[in-house]
Amino acid sequence: MSKTDALHESPPAQVTRRPSQRRSQTLAAINQAAIEVFAAEGLSGASTQAIADKAGLSKAQLHYYIAGKEDLYRQVLQDIVDDWIGVFGFNDEAFGPRKVLGDLIQRKMVFSFEQPLRSRIFAAEMMRGAPVLRAMLGTSKRRTEQAAAVIQNWINQGLMDPLDPLALLFHIWAMTQFYADHADQVLYFRAITHIDADLRKHLIAEVSAFIFKGAGVK
């Protein structure tokens, strides 16, 4: 092979992947830093300098990847909404309320256990009136209305006690969200340092049993 041919030869695959890998790693670091800063400080209290510091970047380097903290905050919220569409999804209505509601409770509590900061960002955004989030909730609202209709069908079939379907969903959200928003309180009163797998199973079972009994699930 001539020197000319060598110059025009495609570089090895690992070389071409490095810039993309570095970019992906940097974006992941920025995303995680943003989650930590937004969860602790909220949008108004957060700064791009704090996010850059958390990500191990200079402020100038951070702004190479993002336009500003508002755009980054919007993206973090959109990612949460996209994930929660799956978390709050209902299975086939034919499986019945015990199976479908039980799966919903488990998915939501696991999200609270594993993604407490993201849950807190969502909750904090809601508490300030959801000015950024509201435009993203169209699909979630439709899914919630569909879930409420499924619950009403179960009630009509005598599989559950008569109740307000939306209120039931709100109660499930509130109980499961507690383990994200108040995780430190759980640890303090149980005198533990973390919620292990056994305690997770216990808490999921307790919340599920409470909901089933309160809703009169047959």
N, C-alpha and C positions, 0 to 999 in steps of 0.2 A: 504493500500500500504506500502511495506517495504521500509526502507531507501535505500536499493540497487536498488529497482525499481525506486525510486524517482530520484536517481542519473542518471539513464539511460533514464529517461523520456525526450522527446523532450522539449526544452524551449518554452515558449509562443511565438506566432508569432511576437508580437511587439518587443521582445528581439532580435530575429533573424534578424529583419529588420533594427535595429538601425545601425549596422556597414555599411550596404549598403546605408542607407539614409545619414549617415554622409559622406560617400565617394562621393555620388552624389552631396551633398551640397558643399563639398570641391572642387570638379571638376568644378562645376558651378561657384564658386567664383574665381577659377583660370582662367577659360575661360573669365569671365567678366573683371577681372584685366588685362589679356593679351590684350584684345580688347582695353581697355583704354590706356594702355602703348604703344602698337604698333601704335595706331592712333595718339598719341601725339609725339612719339619719332622715329617711324619707327623701322625697324629691327636692324639697326646698332646702333641706340641710346638707344634702350631698354636694360634693364638688368634684370636678374632673381631676383636680390635683389629688384628692383622696383616693379616687378610683385608680389613677395612674400609680400612686404609691403602692396600693394593694396589689396591683398587677405586675409590679416590678418594672414599670416603664417611666420614662420622663413624660411630662405633660405634652410636649411636642410630639413624642412618639404615639401617645394615646390618640391625639387628634389626627394623626395620619390614618387611623382606622375608624374614627367616629366623628360625626359632625358636631355633636354636643351632648350634654347629659340628658337633655329632653328626648333626643332620638334614641339614646341607649335605654332610657327608662321605658320608652314606648315598646322597644323590642323585647325587653325583659318581661313586660306585661303580656305581650302577644305570645311569647313562648309559654307563659304560665297558662293563659287561656287555651292555647292549643293542647297542652297536656291535660288540662282539666276537662276538656271535651271528652277525652277518653276515660278519665277517671269517673266522670258522672254519667257515662253512657249506660243505658239500660240494656240488659240482655233480652232475649226473646220473651215476650209476655207470657208465653205458654209454660215457662219454667215456674211461674208462680211467685208470690211475694216473698216467701221465706228465702228462696234461692237468689232472686234478683236483688232484693234489698240487702240481703246478707253480703252479696258480692260488692255492692255499692259501698256499704259501710267499711268493708275490709280494704278496698282500694283507696278510699278517702283517708282512712286512718294510717295506712302505710305511707301515703303521700305526706301526711302530717308528720309522721315519725322521721321520714327520710329527707323531706324537703321543707323543714320548718321556716327557713328564711323566705323562701318563695311564697309560702302560704301567708306569711306576715306582710309581705309587700302587697299582695292581693287584698288582704283585709284592711290594711292602712289606706290603700287607694279607695276602697269602698267607703271607709269612714270619713273621708274628705269629700264625699259626693261623687266619686268616680269620674272626674272631669276628663281624664285620659282614657279610662277603661270603657266608658259607656259605649263608645263607637265600636268597640270590639266584641260586644256581647250579643250581637244578633243571633249567631248560631247557638250560643248557650241558652238564650231565651227560648228559641224554638225547641231545643232539646228538653228544656225544663217543662215546657207546656206539653210535650209529648209524654214525658215521664208522668206528669200529673194525670193525663188522660188514661195512661195504663193503670195507675193506682185506682182511679175511679172505676175502671172496668173490673178490677179485682173486688172492689167494694160491692159493685152491682151483682157480682157472682157469689157474694157471700163468703169470699176468702179472707176478708178483713172486716173490722168494725167500721161503721160509718164515721168518717172524719174528713177534714179539709186536706186534700192531697198536697197542696202547696205548703201548708203549715207543716205537714209531716216532713217534706223535703227540707224545709228551713230548720226543723229540729235536728234532723240528721246532720246537716251542714254545721250547725252550731256545736253539737256534741263532738263531732270528729275534728272540727277546727280547733277546739280547745287544746288538743294535744300538740298543736303547732304553736299557737299564740301564747300558751302558758306552760310550755315544756319545763321551764325552770321551776315553776310552782309544783309540778308533778314530782320532779326530782327532790325538791326540798321536803315536801310533806311525806314522801316515801323514804326519805333518808338514803337515797341512792345517787350514783353518779351518772347513770345512763339507763335507758329503757332497753333491756335485753330481749332476745327472741321470745322467751317464756312469758315475760310480762306483756309483750306486745299481743301475744295470743290471748292472754287473760283479759286484757282491756278490750280487745276486739270482740271477744265473746260476751263480756259484760254489756257493752254498748248494744250489741246485736240483740241480746236477750231483753234488754230494757225497751228497745224499739218494738220488737215483736210483741211483747206483752202490752205495751201502751197502745199499739195499733190494732191489737186483737187479731194478729195474724194466725190463721188456723193451721 
